[in-house]
């Protein structure tokens, strides 16, 4: 299972992008540290995997990461999504208790912080609407919010 992950960082009025590996990440803090490796005050780390889910993690300066996961159900099949879902602790009581060998089941609703992009052109309501729009792939979600934030060109430079 492959994923695409990149850090989009705003330096002055310019966006720069760096494709990153999250293979060694074991927590949201580790993911935030990958973003912090890029020298900027505002960083967006975007993740898309197998057209199943998208993650937008925002790291401002040394603040804690604010994270949005587009599909909680992805945590059932993707370790990176599970890591994020479990740490966000937004899925309380979602594990099935009927049998010990039954894997955890997660709600398919998006969760995390939908206001992560409020000041970058995408309100929480708009982010949720884009996520819920039928036929919208996770990469479409990422491209849409990047267009609104002004960093779509930078994103496309690493995707092509």
URWOLIN-V255850 format. One record per pair of residues at least 24 apart in sequence whose C-alpha atoms are under 10 Angstrom apart, sorted by the first residue. I is the first residue (numbers start at 1). J is the second residue. D is the distance in Angstrom with one decimal. If there is no record, write none. Layout:
((I:J:D) (I:J:D))
This chain:
((1:49:7.5) (1:50:7.0) (1:78:8.2) (1:79:9.9) (2:48:9.0) (2:49:6.3) (2:50:6.7) (3:47:6.9) (3:48:5.7) (3:49:4.2) (3:50:6.6) (3:51:9.2) (3:53:9.9) (3:54:9.8) (3:80:9.3) (4:46:7.9) (4:47:5.6) (4:48:5.2) (4:49:6.3) (4:50:8.8) (4:54:9.6) (4:139:9.3) (4:158:9.8) (4:159:8.5) (5:45:6.9) (5:46:5.5) (5:47:4.4) (5:48:6.6) (5:49:8.7) (5:54:9.7) (5:55:9.1) (5:56:9.9) (5:158:9.9) (5:159:9.9) (6:34:9.7) (6:35:8.6) (6:43:10.0) (6:44:8.1) (6:45:5.6) (6:46:5.5) (6:47:6.8) (6:48:9.4) (6:155:8.0) (6:158:8.2) (6:159:9.4) (7:34:8.3) (7:35:5.9) (7:36:9.1) (7:37:9.4) (7:38:7.6) (7:43:6.4) (7:44:5.5) (7:45:4.3) (7:46:6.5) (7:47:9.1) (7:56:9.8) (7:57:9.2) (7:58:9.4) (7:59:9.9) (7:155:8.9) (8:35:8.5) (8:38:8.8) (8:40:9.5) (8:42:8.4) (8:43:5.6) (8:44:5.1) (8:45:6.3) (8:46:7.8) (8:58:9.6) (8:146:9.1) (8:151:7.4) (8:152:9.5) (8:154:7.5) (8:155:7.3) (9:35:8.5) (9:36:9.6) (9:38:7.1) (9:39:7.9) (9:40:6.0) (9:41:7.7) (9:42:5.8) (9:43:4.4) (9:44:6.3) (9:45:8.5) (9:58:9.8) (9:59:9.5) (9:60:9.8) (9:151:8.8) (9:154:9.5) (10:38:9.9) (10:39:9.2) (10:40:6.3) (10:41:7.2) (10:42:5.6) (10:43:6.6) (10:44:8.7) (10:150:9.8) (10:151:8.5) (11:38:10.0) (11:39:8.2) (11:40:5.7) (11:41:7.4) (11:42:7.8) (11:43:9.3) (12:40:8.7) (12:41:9.2) (12:42:9.9) (13:150:9.6) (14:150:9.0) (14:151:8.4) (14:154:9.2) (15:40:9.8) (15:42:9.7) (15:43:9.4) (15:149:9.6) (15:150:7.9) (15:151:5.8) (15:152:9.1) (15:153:8.7) (15:154:6.4) (15:155:9.0) (16:40:9.5) (16:43:9.5) (16:151:8.1) (16:153:9.5) (16:154:6.1) (16:155:8.5) (16:157:9.7) (17:43:9.5) (17:44:9.4) (17:45:9.5) (17:151:8.7) (17:153:9.6) (17:154:5.8) (17:155:6.5) (17:156:9.4) (17:157:8.1) (17:158:7.4) (18:45:9.4) (18:154:9.1) (18:155:8.8) (18:157:9.7) (18:158:7.6) (19:45:9.4) (19:46:9.5) (19:155:9.2) (19:158:6.8) (19:159:9.0) (20:45:8.9) (20:46:9.7) (20:47:9.7) (22:47:9.5) (22:80:8.4) (23:80:8.8) (25:80:8.5) (25:83:9.0) (26:79:9.8) (26:80:8.6) (26:83:7.1) (26:84:9.3) (27:80:9.2) (27:83:6.4) (27:84:7.2) (27:86:9.4) (27:87:7.3) (28:57:8.9) (28:64:9.1) (28:65:7.4) (28:66:9.3) (28:67:8.5) (28:80:9.8) (28:83:7.6) (28:84:6.3) (28:85:9.6) (28:86:9.8) (28:87:7.0) (28:88:8.5) (29:64:7.7) (29:65:7.3) (29:87:9.7) (31:57:8.4) (31:59:9.6) (31:65:8.5) (31:84:9.4) (32:57:7.7) (32:58:8.1) (32:59:6.4) (32:60:9.7) (32:62:9.2) (32:63:9.3) (32:64:7.6) (32:65:5.9) (32:66:9.1) (32:67:9.7) (33:59:8.9) (33:62:9.4) (33:64:9.9) (33:65:9.2) (34:59:10.0) (35:59:6.9) (35:60:9.6) (35:61:10.0) (35:65:9.3) (36:60:8.7) (36:61:7.7) (36:62:7.8) (44:116:9.5) (44:117:9.3) (44:146:9.6) (44:151:10.0) (46:139:9.4) (46:142:7.2) (46:143:10.0) (46:146:9.8) (46:155:9.5) (47:80:9.5) (47:81:9.6) (47:138:8.8) (47:139:8.6) (47:142:8.4) (48:81:9.9) (48:137:9.4) (48:138:6.2) (48:139:6.2) (48:140:9.8) (48:141:9.6) (48:142:8.2) (49:74:9.4) (49:78:8.5) (49:80:9.1) (49:81:9.1) (49:138:8.0) (49:139:8.7) (50:78:9.6) (50:137:9.8) (50:138:8.9) (50:139:9.6) (51:136:9.6) (51:137:6.0) (51:138:5.8) (51:139:7.1) (51:140:9.5) (52:77:9.6) (52:78:9.1) (52:81:9.9) (52:137:7.5) (52:138:6.5) (52:139:9.3) (53:78:9.3) (53:81:7.9) (53:110:9.4) (53:131:9.7) (53:137:7.9) (53:138:5.3) (53:139:8.3) (53:141:9.5) (54:81:8.8) (54:110:9.7) (54:131:9.2) (54:137:8.7) (54:138:4.9) (54:139:6.9) (54:140:9.3) (54:141:7.5) (54:142:7.2) (55:80:9.8) (55:81:8.2) (55:84:8.8) (55:110:9.9) (55:112:9.5) (55:138:8.5) (55:139:9.8) (55:141:9.6) (55:142:8.4) (56:112:9.6) (56:113:9.3) (56:114:9.3) (56:116:7.9) (56:117:9.0) (56:141:9.8) (56:142:7.8) (56:145:9.6) (57:112:9.7) (57:113:9.1) (57:116:7.7) (57:117:9.7) (58:113:9.8) (58:116:6.6) (58:117:8.2) (59:116:9.7) (65:116:9.5) (66:112:7.8) (66:113:6.3) (66:114:9.1) (66:115:8.9) (66:116:6.3) (66:117:9.7) (67:111:8.7) (67:112:5.6) (67:113:5.6) (67:114:8.0) (67:115:9.4) (67:116:7.0) (68:110:7.5) (68:111:6.1) (68:112:4.5) (68:113:5.1) (68:114:5.9) (68:115:8.6) (68:116:7.2) (68:117:9.7) (68:127:9.6) (69:109:9.0) (69:110:5.7) (69:111:5.6) (69:112:6.0) (69:113:8.2) (69:114:8.7) (69:131:9.8) (70:108:8.5) (70:109:7.3) (70:110:4.4) (70:111:6.7) (70:112:8.6) (70:114:9.2) (70:127:9.2) (70:128:8.4) (70:130:9.8) (70:131:6.4) (70:132:8.8) (70:138:7.5) (70:141:8.7) (71:106:9.0) (71:107:7.9) (71:108:5.1) (71:109:5.5) (71:110:4.6) (71:111:7.3) (71:131:8.5) (71:132:9.6) (71:138:9.1) (72:105:9.2) (72:106:5.7) (72:107:5.5) (72:108:4.7) (72:109:5.7) (72:110:5.6) (72:111:6.7) (72:112:9.4) (73:104:9.8) (73:105:7.1) (73:106:4.8) (73:107:5.3) (73:108:4.2) (73:109:7.3) (73:110:8.6) (74:105:9.6) (74:106:7.8) (74:107:9.0) (74:108:7.4) (74:109:9.9) (74:110:9.9) (75:104:8.7) (75:105:8.1) (75:106:6.7) (75:107:9.1) (75:108:9.1) (76:103:7.5) (76:104:6.6) (76:105:6.1) (76:106:6.4) (76:107:9.4) (76:108:9.8) (77:103:9.7) (77:104:9.9) (77:105:9.7) (82:106:9.2) (84:112:9.2) (85:110:10.0) (85:111:8.2) (85:112:8.3) (88:112:6.5) (88:113:9.4) (117:145:7.9) (117:146:9.7) (117:148:9.4) (117:149:8.1) (118:149:9.7) (119:149:8.6) (120:145:8.2) (120:146:8.7) (120:147:9.7) (120:148:6.8) (120:149:4.8) (120:150:8.2) (120:151:10.0) (121:145:7.6) (121:146:9.0) (121:147:8.9) (121:148:5.1) (121:149:5.6) (121:150:8.8) (122:146:9.3) (122:147:9.8) (122:148:6.7) (122:149:7.7))
